[in-house]
């Protein structure tokens, strides 16, 4: 038995949300939008989409037996 910690769905979702937050900030900066409303839209969308994508990766890895 290994001492490797189990990666749960919540772990994947949290990591995906952080990556999505960074991507949302990058897209916002590249498009030139500024302000509180733009930040909320880009960052919120990035977090949600990143979490959803990471959850799909978790399901795919689970099916592969990893």
C-alpha positions, 0 to 999 in steps of 0.5 A: 500500500502506498502513502500517496494521498488520494486525489478527490473530485474536490481537489480537482475542482479546486485546482481547476478553479484556480487555473480558471481564475488565472486564465480569466485574468489573462483574457481580461488583460488581453482584451483590455477590459478593466473595472469591477464588473469586468473582473467579476464576469471574467474571474467568475466565469474562469473559476466556474469553467475551470472547475467544470473542466477539472471535474471532467478530467477527474471523471476521465481519470477515474474511468481509466483507473488512475 
